[in-house]
Amino acid sequence: MQRPCALCLRLMDSIGEPISSIPVTKIYKASHGMCKTCGDRWLEQALQDTQPQAVTRPPVLEVKVSSNY
């Protein structure tokens, strides 16, 4: 099965390896995925942009439980 990569529009095979060196016209009814080249590039960029973030915790609420209803 050949399908175009959603990012670079090159044809790729069933395991995501690009099989064309030039982009094809966009097929709007096709099920797009990413080729391995674009996927690796996207993952590398996503990991570089990741920085530690502060975690906010909700305030502690004091709850008094009684057996009187």
mmJSON file of the N, C-alpha and C atoms, coordinates in Angstrom:
{"data_MODEL":{"atom_site":{
"group_PDB":["ATOM","ATOM","ATOM","ATOM","ATOM","ATOM","ATOM","ATOM","ATOM","ATOM","ATOM","ATOM","ATOM","ATOM","ATOM","ATOM","ATOM","ATOM","ATOM","ATOM","ATOM","ATOM","ATOM","ATOM","ATOM","ATOM","ATOM","ATOM","ATOM","ATOM","ATOM","ATOM","ATOM","ATOM","ATOM","ATOM","ATOM","ATOM","ATOM","ATOM","ATOM","ATOM","ATOM","ATOM","ATOM","ATOM","ATOM","ATOM","ATOM","ATOM","ATOM","ATOM","ATOM","ATOM","ATOM","ATOM","ATOM","ATOM","ATOM","ATOM","ATOM","ATOM","ATOM","ATOM","ATOM","ATOM","ATOM","ATOM","ATOM","ATOM","ATOM","ATOM","ATOM","ATOM","ATOM","ATOM","ATOM","ATOM","ATOM","ATOM","ATOM","ATOM","ATOM","ATOM","ATOM","ATOM","ATOM","ATOM","ATOM","ATOM","ATOM","ATOM","ATOM","ATOM","ATOM","ATOM","ATOM","ATOM","ATOM","ATOM","ATOM","ATOM","ATOM","ATOM","ATOM","ATOM","ATOM","ATOM","ATOM","ATOM","ATOM","ATOM","ATOM","ATOM","ATOM","ATOM","ATOM","ATOM","ATOM","ATOM","ATOM","ATOM","ATOM","ATOM","ATOM","ATOM","ATOM","ATOM","ATOM","ATOM","ATOM","ATOM","ATOM","ATOM","ATOM","ATOM","ATOM","ATOM","ATOM","ATOM","ATOM","ATOM","ATOM","ATOM","ATOM","ATOM","ATOM","ATOM","ATOM","ATOM","ATOM","ATOM","ATOM","ATOM","ATOM","ATOM","ATOM","ATOM","ATOM","ATOM","ATOM","ATOM","ATOM","ATOM","ATOM","ATOM","ATOM","ATOM","ATOM","ATOM","ATOM","ATOM","ATOM","ATOM","ATOM","ATOM","ATOM","ATOM","ATOM","ATOM","ATOM","ATOM","ATOM","ATOM","ATOM","ATOM","ATOM","ATOM","ATOM","ATOM","ATOM","ATOM","ATOM","ATOM","ATOM","ATOM","ATOM","ATOM","ATOM","ATOM","ATOM","ATOM","ATOM","ATOM","ATOM","ATOM","ATOM"],
"id":[1,2,3,4,5,6,7,8,9,10,11,12,13,14,15,16,17,18,19,20,21,22,23,24,25,26,27,28,29,30,31,32,33,34,35,36,37,38,39,40,41,42,43,44,45,46,47,48,49,50,51,52,53,54,55,56,57,58,59,60,61,62,63,64,65,66,67,68,69,70,71,72,73,74,75,76,77,78,79,80,81,82,83,84,85,86,87,88,89,90,91,92,93,94,95,96,97,98,99,100,101,102,103,104,105,106,107,108,109,110,111,112,113,114,115,116,117,118,119,120,121,122,123,124,125,126,127,128,129,130,131,132,133,134,135,136,137,138,139,140,141,142,143,144,145,146,147,148,149,150,151,152,153,154,155,156,157,158,159,160,161,162,163,164,165,166,167,168,169,170,171,172,173,174,175,176,177,178,179,180,181,182,183,184,185,186,187,188,189,190,191,192,193,194,195,196,197,198,199,200,201,202,203,204,205,206,207],
"type_symbol":["N","C","C","N","C","C","N","C","C","N","C","C","N","C","C","N","C","C","N","C","C","N","C","C","N","C","C","N","C","C","N","C","C","N","C","C","N","C","C","N","C","C","N","C","C","N","C","C","N","C","C","N","C","C","N","C","C","N","C","C","N","C","C","N","C","C","N","C","C","N","C","C","N","C","C","N","C","C","N","C","C","N","C","C","N","C","C","N","C","C","N","C","C","N","C","C","N","C","C","N","C","C","N","C","C","N","C","C","N","C","C","N","C","C","N","C","C","N","C","C","N","C","C","N","C","C","N","C","C","N","C","C","N","C","C","N","C","C","N","C","C","N","C","C","N","C","C","N","C","C","N","C","C","N","C","C","N","C","C","N","C","C","N","C","C","N","C","C","N","C","C","N","C","C","N","C","C","N","C","C","N","C","C","N","C","C","N","C","C","N","C","C","N","C","C","N","C","C","N","C","C","N","C","C","N","C","C"],
"label_atom_id":["N","CA","C","N","CA","C","N","CA","C","N","CA","C","N","CA","C","N","CA","C","N","CA","C","N","CA","C","N","CA","C","N","CA","C","N","CA","C","N","CA","C","N","CA","C","N","CA","C","N","CA","C","N","CA","C","N","CA","C","N","CA","C","N","CA","C","N","CA","C","N","CA","C","N","CA","C","N","CA","C","N","CA","C","N","CA","C","N","CA","C","N","CA","C","N","CA","C","N","CA","C","N","CA","C","N","CA","C","N","CA","C","N","CA","C","N","CA","C","N","CA","C","N","CA","C","N","CA","C","N","CA","C","N","CA","C","N","CA","C","N","CA","C","N","CA","C","N","CA","C","N","CA","C","N","CA","C","N","CA","C","N","CA","C","N","CA","C","N","CA","C","N","CA","C","N","CA","C","N","CA","C","N","CA","C","N","CA","C","N","CA","C","N","CA","C","N","CA","C","N","CA","C","N","CA","C","N","CA","C","N","CA","C","N","CA","C","N","CA","C","N","CA","C","N","CA","C","N","CA","C","N","CA","C","N","CA","C","N","CA","C"],
"label_alt_id":[null,null,null,null,null,null,null,null,null,null,null,null,null,null,null,null,null,null,null,null,null,null,null,null,null,null,null,null,null,null,null,null,null,null,null,null,null,null,null,null,null,null,null,null,null,null,null,null,null,null,null,null,null,null,null,null,null,null,null,null,null,null,null,null,null,null,null,null,null,null,null,null,null,null,null,null,null,null,null,null,null,null,null,null,null,null,null,null,null,null,null,null,null,null,null,null,null,null,null,null,null,null,null,null,null,null,null,null,null,null,null,null,null,null,null,null,null,null,null,null,null,null,null,null,null,null,null,null,null,null,null,null,null,null,null,null,null,null,null,null,null,null,null,null,null,null,null,null,null,null,null,null,null,null,null,null,null,null,null,null,null,null,null,null,null,null,null,null,null,null,null,null,null,null,null,null,null,null,null,null,null,null,null,null,null,null,null,null,null,null,null,null,null,null,null,null,null,null,null,null,null,null,null,null,null,null,null],
"label_comp_id":["MET","MET","MET","GLN","GLN","GLN","ARG","ARG","ARG","PRO","PRO","PRO","CYS","CYS","CYS","ALA","ALA","ALA","LEU","LEU","LEU","CYS","CYS","CYS","LEU","LEU","LEU","ARG","ARG","ARG","LEU","LEU","LEU","MET","MET","MET","ASP","ASP","ASP","SER","SER","SER","ILE","ILE","ILE","GLY","GLY","GLY","GLU","GLU","GLU","PRO","PRO","PRO","ILE","ILE","ILE","SER","SER","SER","SER","SER","SER","ILE","ILE","ILE","PRO","PRO","PRO","VAL","VAL","VAL","THR","THR","THR","LYS","LYS","LYS","ILE","ILE","ILE","TYR","TYR","TYR","LYS","LYS","LYS","ALA","ALA","ALA","SER","SER","SER","HIS","HIS","HIS","GLY","GLY","GLY","MET","MET","MET","CYS","CYS","CYS","LYS","LYS","LYS","THR","THR","THR","CYS","CYS","CYS","GLY","GLY","GLY","ASP","ASP","ASP","ARG","ARG","ARG","TRP","TRP","TRP","LEU","LEU","LEU","GLU","GLU","GLU","GLN","GLN","GLN","ALA","ALA","ALA","LEU","LEU","LEU","GLN","GLN","GLN","ASP","ASP","ASP","THR","THR","THR","GLN","GLN","GLN","PRO","PRO","PRO","GLN","GLN","GLN","ALA","ALA","ALA","VAL","VAL","VAL","THR","THR","THR","ARG","ARG","ARG","PRO","PRO","PRO","PRO","PRO","PRO","VAL","VAL","VAL","LEU","LEU","LEU","GLU","GLU","GLU","VAL","VAL","VAL","LYS","LYS","LYS","VAL","VAL","VAL","SER","SER","SER","SER","SER","SER","ASN","ASN","ASN","TYR","TYR","TYR"],
"label_asym_id":["A","A","A","A","A","A","A","A","A","A","A","A","A","A","A","A","A","A","A","A","A","A","A","A","A","A","A","A","A","A","A","A","A","A","A","A","A","A","A","A","A","A","A","A","A","A","A","A","A","A","A","A","A","A","A","A","A","A","A","A","A","A","A","A","A","A","A","A","A","A","A","A","A","A","A","A","A","A","A","A","A","A","A","A","A","A","A","A","A","A","A","A","A","A","A","A","A","A","A","A","A","A","A","A","A","A","A","A","A","A","A","A","A","A","A","A","A","A","A","A","A","A","A","A","A","A","A","A","A","A","A","A","A","A","A","A","A","A","A","A","A","A","A","A","A","A","A","A","A","A","A","A","A","A","A","A","A","A","A","A","A","A","A","A","A","A","A","A","A","A","A","A","A","A","A","A","A","A","A","A","A","A","A","A","A","A","A","A","A","A","A","A","A","A","A","A","A","A","A","A","A","A","A","A","A","A","A"],
"label_entity_id":["1","1","1","1","1","1","1","1","1","1","1","1","1","1","1","1","1","1","1","1","1","1","1","1","1","1","1","1","1","1","1","1","1","1","1","1","1","1","1","1","1","1","1","1","1","1","1","1","1","1","1","1","1","1","1","1","1","1","1","1","1","1","1","1","1","1","1","1","1","1","1","1","1","1","1","1","1","1","1","1","1","1","1","1","1","1","1","1","1","1","1","1","1","1","1","1","1","1","1","1","1","1","1","1","1","1","1","1","1","1","1","1","1","1","1","1","1","1","1","1","1","1","1","1","1","1","1","1","1","1","1","1","1","1","1","1","1","1","1","1","1","1","1","1","1","1","1","1","1","1","1","1","1","1","1","1","1","1","1","1","1","1","1","1","1","1","1","1","1","1","1","1","1","1","1","1","1","1","1","1","1","1","1","1","1","1","1","1","1","1","1","1","1","1","1","1","1","1","1","1","1","1","1","1","1","1","1"],
"label_seq_id":[1,1,1,2,2,2,3,3,3,4,4,4,5,5,5,6,6,6,7,7,7,8,8,8,9,9,9,10,10,10,11,11,11,12,12,12,13,13,13,14,14,14,15,15,15,16,16,16,17,17,17,18,18,18,19,19,19,20,20,20,21,21,21,22,22,22,23,23,23,24,24,24,25,25,25,26,26,26,27,27,27,28,28,28,29,29,29,30,30,30,31,31,31,32,32,32,33,33,33,34,34,34,35,35,35,36,36,36,37,37,37,38,38,38,39,39,39,40,40,40,41,41,41,42,42,42,43,43,43,44,44,44,45,45,45,46,46,46,47,47,47,48,48,48,49,49,49,50,50,50,51,51,51,52,52,52,53,53,53,54,54,54,55,55,55,56,56,56,57,57,57,58,58,58,59,59,59,60,60,60,61,61,61,62,62,62,63,63,63,64,64,64,65,65,65,66,66,66,67,67,67,68,68,68,69,69,69],
"pdbx_PDB_ins_code":[null,null,null,null,null,null,null,null,null,null,null,null,null,null,null,null,null,null,null,null,null,null,null,null,null,null,null,null,null,null,null,null,null,null,null,null,null,null,null,null,null,null,null,null,null,null,null,null,null,null,null,null,null,null,null,null,null,null,null,null,null,null,null,null,null,null,null,null,null,null,null,null,null,null,null,null,null,null,null,null,null,null,null,null,null,null,null,null,null,null,null,null,null,null,null,null,null,null,null,null,null,null,null,null,null,null,null,null,null,null,null,null,null,null,null,null,null,null,null,null,null,null,null,null,null,null,null,null,null,null,null,null,null,null,null,null,null,null,null,null,null,null,null,null,null,null,null,null,null,null,null,null,null,null,null,null,null,null,null,null,null,null,null,null,null,null,null,null,null,null,null,null,null,null,null,null,null,null,null,null,null,null,null,null,null,null,null,null,null,null,null,null,null,null,null,null,null,null,null,null,null,null,null,null,null,null,null],
"Cartn_x":[0.844,0.0,0.883,0.617,1.352,0.42,0.932,0.14,1.082,0.582,1.447,1.617,2.805,3.07,2.273,1.67,0.855,1.7,2.982,3.818,4.58,5.293,6.122,5.471,4.364,3.601,4.362,5.479,6.16,5.449,5.421,4.812,5.656,4.979,5.683,5.056,5.834,5.314,4.576,4.19,3.366,4.084,5.419,6.145,6.67,6.271,6.631,7.903,8.504,9.721,9.353,9.948,9.662,10.108,9.262,9.625,9.67,9.385,9.504,10.329,11.04,11.891,11.207,10.079,9.358,7.944,7.378,6.023,4.985,3.905,2.78,1.677,0.688,-0.423,-1.207,-1.75,-2.47,-3.737,-3.936,-5.134,-5.986,-7.053,-7.836,-8.592,-8.901,-9.621,-8.68,-7.378,-6.411,-6.237,-5.887,-5.561,-4.085,-3.779,-2.401,-1.759,-0.487,0.336,1.628,2.63,3.931,4.939,5.793,6.893,7.908,8.805,9.78,10.678,11.025,11.882,11.202,9.956,9.217,8.907,8.606,8.331,9.542,10.72,11.95,12.242,12.05,12.287,11.32,10.042,9.041,9.366,9.734,10.049,11.268,12.29,13.488,13.148,12.328,11.938,11.076,10.168,9.294,10.104,11.109,11.928,12.827,13.272,14.105,13.297,12.037,11.192,10.648,10.833,10.308,11.216,10.641,11.387,10.6,11.29,10.575,9.56,8.424,7.382,6.999,6.664,6.238,4.867,4.713,3.438,2.681,1.494,0.67,-0.233,-0.342,-1.182,-2.378,-3.531,-4.707,-4.533,-5.17,-5.045,-5.655,-5.085,-5.582,-6.808,-7.882,-9.118,-9.264,-9.651,-9.903,-11.373,-11.622,-12.987,-13.212,-14.254,-14.6,-15.786,-15.6,-16.649,-17.281,-18.602,-19.296,-20.34,-20.746,-21.735,-23.15,-23.3,-24.629,-25.104,-26.212,-26.757,-27.99],
"Cartn_y":[-1.185,0.0,1.24,2.139,3.397,4.521,5.384,6.533,7.704,8.927,10.09,10.447,10.933,11.451,12.739,12.934,14.126,15.393,15.287,16.475,16.804,15.829,16.12,15.711,14.971,14.514,13.541,12.981,11.939,10.614,9.768,8.453,7.616,6.814,5.913,4.536,3.531,2.171,1.866,0.611,0.247,0.362,0.44,0.587,2.006,2.929,4.337,4.785,3.936,4.328,5.115,6.293,7.066,6.302,6.284,5.584,6.529,7.813,8.787,9.963,10.579,11.696,13.045,13.035,14.288,14.157,15.262,15.218,14.926,14.296,14.057,15.051,15.183,16.076,15.501,16.372,15.954,15.205,14.055,13.247,13.421,14.166,14.532,13.353,12.336,11.188,10.096,10.314,9.305,9.346,8.21,8.129,8.458,9.624,10.078,9.656,9.482,9.251,9.997,9.739,10.377,9.33,9.711,8.822,8.837,7.878,7.784,9.018,9.582,10.771,11.933,12.21,13.305,12.975,11.71,11.308,11.488,11.104,11.285,12.772,13.571,15.009,15.648,15.243,15.776,15.388,14.121,13.647,14.363,14.563,15.273,16.701,17.37,18.74,18.773,17.821,17.782,17.545,16.697,16.418,17.59,18.355,19.522,20.634,20.762,21.825,21.507,20.285,19.893,20.398,21.148,21.652,21.328,21.195,20.916,22.03,21.618,22.581,22.42,23.527,23.493,22.825,22.032,21.354,22.11,22.525,23.201,22.172,22.277,21.335,22.089,21.438,22.113,22.335,23.369,23.62,22.474,22.23,21.172,21.688,20.943,21.32,20.511,21.194,20.488,20.103,18.842,18.342,17.669,18.083,17.467,16.546,15.306,14.304,14.036,14.084,13.756,12.694,12.002,10.949,11.498,12.768,13.381,13.901,13.386,13.839,14.639],
"Cartn_z":[0.0,0.0,0.0,-0.883,-0.945,-0.523,0.32,0.761,0.967,0.857,1.031,2.503,2.848,4.184,4.351,5.514,5.75,5.798,6.104,6.224,4.951,4.387,3.216,1.89,1.948,0.784,-0.123,0.361,-0.424,-0.188,-1.194,-1.029,-0.072,0.749,1.661,1.57,1.958,1.933,3.242,3.441,4.588,5.927,5.935,7.198,7.401,6.546,6.716,6.046,5.237,4.518,3.268,3.084,1.865,0.619,-0.409,-1.641,-2.836,-2.611,-3.699,-3.196,-4.099,-3.701,-3.914,-4.616,-4.834,-4.261,-3.792,-3.247,-4.329,-3.922,-4.831,-4.474,-5.357,-5.038,-3.868,-3.044,-1.846,-2.224,-1.596,-1.796,-0.547,-0.655,0.524,1.128,0.359,0.898,1.408,1.315,1.745,3.25,3.795,5.222,5.357,5.875,5.946,7.256,7.211,8.382,8.138,8.965,8.775,8.331,7.424,7.058,8.203,8.205,9.297,9.377,8.242,8.232,8.94,8.585,9.228,10.685,10.966,12.339,13.235,12.744,13.524,13.74,12.707,12.807,13.808,13.75,14.668,16.114,16.328,17.672,18.238,17.426,17.871,18.287,17.504,17.829,19.089,19.226,20.408,21.679,21.599,22.78,23.13,22.147,22.418,23.071,22.689,23.223,24.61,25.072,26.372,27.475,28.394,29.537,30.793,31.918,33.159,33.462,33.946,34.278,35.74,36.361,37.754,37.849,38.872,39.098,40.174,39.855,40.857,41.507,42.802,43.535,44.097,44.137,44.688,46.185,46.718,48.163,48.964,50.12,50.99,51.721,51.622,52.291,53.577,54.625,55.876,55.915,56.085,56.117,57.454,58.114,59.391,59.146,59.525,59.331,60.686,60.71,61.947,61.666,62.698,62.511,62.692,62.94,63.097,61.757,61.309,60.034,60.223],
"occupancy":[1.0,1.0,1.0,1.0,1.0,1.0,1.0,1.0,1.0,1.0,1.0,1.0,1.0,1.0,1.0,1.0,1.0,1.0,1.0,1.0,1.0,1.0,1.0,1.0,1.0,1.0,1.0,1.0,1.0,1.0,1.0,1.0,1.0,1.0,1.0,1.0,1.0,1.0,1.0,1.0,1.0,1.0,1.0,1.0,1.0,1.0,1.0,1.0,1.0,1.0,1.0,1.0,1.0,1.0,1.0,1.0,1.0,1.0,1.0,1.0,1.0,1.0,1.0,1.0,1.0,1.0,1.0,1.0,1.0,1.0,1.0,1.0,1.0,1.0,1.0,1.0,1.0,1.0,1.0,1.0,1.0,1.0,1.0,1.0,1.0,1.0,1.0,1.0,1.0,1.0,1.0,1.0,1.0,1.0,1.0,1.0,1.0,1.0,1.0,1.0,1.0,1.0,1.0,1.0,1.0,1.0,1.0,1.0,1.0,1.0,1.0,1.0,1.0,1.0,1.0,1.0,1.0,1.0,1.0,1.0,1.0,1.0,1.0,1.0,1.0,1.0,1.0,1.0,1.0,1.0,1.0,1.0,1.0,1.0,1.0,1.0,1.0,1.0,1.0,1.0,1.0,1.0,1.0,1.0,1.0,1.0,1.0,1.0,1.0,1.0,1.0,1.0,1.0,1.0,1.0,1.0,1.0,1.0,1.0,1.0,1.0,1.0,1.0,1.0,1.0,1.0,1.0,1.0,1.0,1.0,1.0,1.0,1.0,1.0,1.0,1.0,1.0,1.0,1.0,1.0,1.0,1.0,1.0,1.0,1.0,1.0,1.0,1.0,1.0,1.0,1.0,1.0,1.0,1.0,1.0,1.0,1.0,1.0,1.0,1.0,1.0,1.0,1.0,1.0,1.0,1.0,1.0],
"B_iso_or_equiv":[0.0,0.0,0.0,0.0,0.0,0.0,0.0,0.0,0.0,0.0,0.0,0.0,0.0,0.0,0.0,0.0,0.0,0.0,0.0,0.0,0.0,0.0,0.0,0.0,0.0,0.0,0.0,0.0,0.0,0.0,0.0,0.0,0.0,0.0,0.0,0.0,0.0,0.0,0.0,0.0,0.0,0.0,0.0,0.0,0.0,0.0,0.0,0.0,0.0,0.0,0.0,0.0,0.0,0.0,0.0,0.0,0.0,0.0,0.0,0.0,0.0,0.0,0.0,0.0,0.0,0.0,0.0,0.0,0.0,0.0,0.0,0.0,0.0,0.0,0.0,0.0,0.0,0.0,0.0,0.0,0.0,0.0,0.0,0.0,0.0,0.0,0.0,0.0,0.0,0.0,0.0,0.0,0.0,0.0,0.0,0.0,0.0,0.0,0.0,0.0,0.0,0.0,0.0,0.0,0.0,0.0,0.0,0.0,0.0,0.0,0.0,0.0,0.0,0.0,0.0,0.0,0.0,0.0,0.0,0.0,0.0,0.0,0.0,0.0,0.0,0.0,0.0,0.0,0.0,0.0,0.0,0.0,0.0,0.0,0.0,0.0,0.0,0.0,0.0,0.0,0.0,0.0,0.0,0.0,0.0,0.0,0.0,0.0,0.0,0.0,0.0,0.0,0.0,0.0,0.0,0.0,0.0,0.0,0.0,0.0,0.0,0.0,0.0,0.0,0.0,0.0,0.0,0.0,0.0,0.0,0.0,0.0,0.0,0.0,0.0,0.0,0.0,0.0,0.0,0.0,0.0,0.0,0.0,0.0,0.0,0.0,0.0,0.0,0.0,0.0,0.0,0.0,0.0,0.0,0.0,0.0,0.0,0.0,0.0,0.0,0.0,0.0,0.0,0.0,0.0,0.0,0.0],
"pdbx_formal_charge":[null,null,null,null,null,null,null,null,null,null,null,null,null,null,null,null,null,null,null,null,null,null,null,null,null,null,null,null,null,null,null,null,null,null,null,null,null,null,null,null,null,null,null,null,null,null,null,null,null,null,null,null,null,null,null,null,null,null,null,null,null,null,null,null,null,null,null,null,null,null,null,null,null,null,null,null,null,null,null,null,null,null,null,null,null,null,null,null,null,null,null,null,null,null,null,null,null,null,null,null,null,null,null,null,null,null,null,null,null,null,null,null,null,null,null,null,null,null,null,null,null,null,null,null,null,null,null,null,null,null,null,null,null,null,null,null,null,null,null,null,null,null,null,null,null,null,null,null,null,null,null,null,null,null,null,null,null,null,null,null,null,null,null,null,null,null,null,null,null,null,null,null,null,null,null,null,null,null,null,null,null,null,null,null,null,null,null,null,null,null,null,null,null,null,null,null,null,null,null,null,null,null,null,null,null,null,null],
"auth_seq_id":[1,1,1,2,2,2,3,3,3,4,4,4,5,5,5,6,6,6,7,7,7,8,8,8,9,9,9,10,10,10,11,11,11,12,12,12,13,13,13,14,14,14,15,15,15,16,16,16,17,17,17,18,18,18,19,19,19,20,20,20,21,21,21,22,22,22,23,23,23,24,24,24,25,25,25,26,26,26,27,27,27,28,28,28,29,29,29,30,30,30,31,31,31,32,32,32,33,33,33,34,34,34,35,35,35,36,36,36,37,37,37,38,38,38,39,39,39,40,40,40,41,41,41,42,42,42,43,43,43,44,44,44,45,45,45,46,46,46,47,47,47,48,48,48,49,49,49,50,50,50,51,51,51,52,52,52,53,53,53,54,54,54,55,55,55,56,56,56,57,57,57,58,58,58,59,59,59,60,60,60,61,61,61,62,62,62,63,63,63,64,64,64,65,65,65,66,66,66,67,67,67,68,68,68,69,69,69],
"auth_comp_id":["MET","MET","MET","GLN","GLN","GLN","ARG","ARG","ARG","PRO","PRO","PRO","CYS","CYS","CYS","ALA","ALA","ALA","LEU","LEU","LEU","CYS","CYS","CYS","LEU","LEU","LEU","ARG","ARG","ARG","LEU","LEU","LEU","MET","MET","MET","ASP","ASP","ASP","SER","SER","SER","ILE","ILE","ILE","GLY","GLY","GLY","GLU","GLU","GLU","PRO","PRO","PRO","ILE","ILE","ILE","SER","SER","SER","SER","SER","SER","ILE","ILE","ILE","PRO","PRO","PRO","VAL","VAL","VAL","THR","THR","THR","LYS","LYS","LYS","ILE","ILE","ILE","TYR","TYR","TYR","LYS","LYS","LYS","ALA","ALA","ALA","SER","SER","SER","HIS","HIS","HIS","GLY","GLY","GLY","MET","MET","MET","CYS","CYS","CYS","LYS","LYS","LYS","THR","THR","THR","CYS","CYS","CYS","GLY","GLY","GLY","ASP","ASP","ASP","ARG","ARG","ARG","TRP","TRP","TRP","LEU","LEU","LEU","GLU","GLU","GLU","GLN","GLN","GLN","ALA","ALA","ALA","LEU","LEU","LEU","GLN","GLN","GLN","ASP","ASP","ASP","THR","THR","THR","GLN","GLN","GLN","PRO","PRO","PRO","GLN","GLN","GLN","ALA","ALA","ALA","VAL","VAL","VAL","THR","THR","THR","ARG","ARG","ARG","PRO","PRO","PRO","PRO","PRO","PRO","VAL","VAL","VAL","LEU","LEU","LEU","GLU","GLU","GLU","VAL","VAL","VAL","LYS","LYS","LYS","VAL","VAL","VAL","SER","SER","SER","SER","SER","SER","ASN","ASN","ASN","TYR","TYR","TYR"],
"auth_asym_id":["A","A","A","A","A","A","A","A","A","A","A","A","A","A","A","A","A","A","A","A","A","A","A","A","A","A","A","A","A","A","A","A","A","A","A","A","A","A","A","A","A","A","A","A","A","A","A","A","A","A","A","A","A","A","A","A","A","A","A","A","A","A","A","A","A","A","A","A","A","A","A","A","A","A","A","A","A","A","A","A","A","A","A","A","A","A","A","A","A","A","A","A","A","A","A","A","A","A","A","A","A","A","A","A","A","A","A","A","A","A","A","A","A","A","A","A","A","A","A","A","A","A","A","A","A","A","A","A","A","A","A","A","A","A","A","A","A","A","A","A","A","A","A","A","A","A","A","A","A","A","A","A","A","A","A","A","A","A","A","A","A","A","A","A","A","A","A","A","A","A","A","A","A","A","A","A","A","A","A","A","A","A","A","A","A","A","A","A","A","A","A","A","A","A","A","A","A","A","A","A","A","A","A","A","A","A","A"],
"auth_atom_id":["N","CA","C","N","CA","C","N","CA","C","N","CA","C","N","CA","C","N","CA","C","N","CA","C","N","CA","C","N","CA","C","N","CA","C","N","CA","C","N","CA","C","N","CA","C","N","CA","C","N","CA","C","N","CA","C","N","CA","C","N","CA","C","N","CA","C","N","CA","C","N","CA","C","N","CA","C","N","CA","C","N","CA","C","N","CA","C","N","CA","C","N","CA","C","N","CA","C","N","CA","C","N","CA","C","N","CA","C","N","CA","C","N","CA","C","N","CA","C","N","CA","C","N","CA","C","N","CA","C","N","CA","C","N","CA","C","N","CA","C","N","CA","C","N","CA","C","N","CA","C","N","CA","C","N","CA","C","N","CA","C","N","CA","C","N","CA","C","N","CA","C","N","CA","C","N","CA","C","N","CA","C","N","CA","C","N","CA","C","N","CA","C","N","CA","C","N","CA","C","N","CA","C","N","CA","C","N","CA","C","N","CA","C","N","CA","C","N","CA","C","N","CA","C","N","CA","C","N","CA","C","N","CA","C","N","CA","C","N","CA","C"],
"pdbx_PDB_model_num":[1,1,1,1,1,1,1,1,1,1,1,1,1,1,1,1,1,1,1,1,1,1,1,1,1,1,1,1,1,1,1,1,1,1,1,1,1,1,1,1,1,1,1,1,1,1,1,1,1,1,1,1,1,1,1,1,1,1,1,1,1,1,1,1,1,1,1,1,1,1,1,1,1,1,1,1,1,1,1,1,1,1,1,1,1,1,1,1,1,1,1,1,1,1,1,1,1,1,1,1,1,1,1,1,1,1,1,1,1,1,1,1,1,1,1,1,1,1,1,1,1,1,1,1,1,1,1,1,1,1,1,1,1,1,1,1,1,1,1,1,1,1,1,1,1,1,1,1,1,1,1,1,1,1,1,1,1,1,1,1,1,1,1,1,1,1,1,1,1,1,1,1,1,1,1,1,1,1,1,1,1,1,1,1,1,1,1,1,1,1,1,1,1,1,1,1,1,1,1,1,1,1,1,1,1,1,1]
}}}
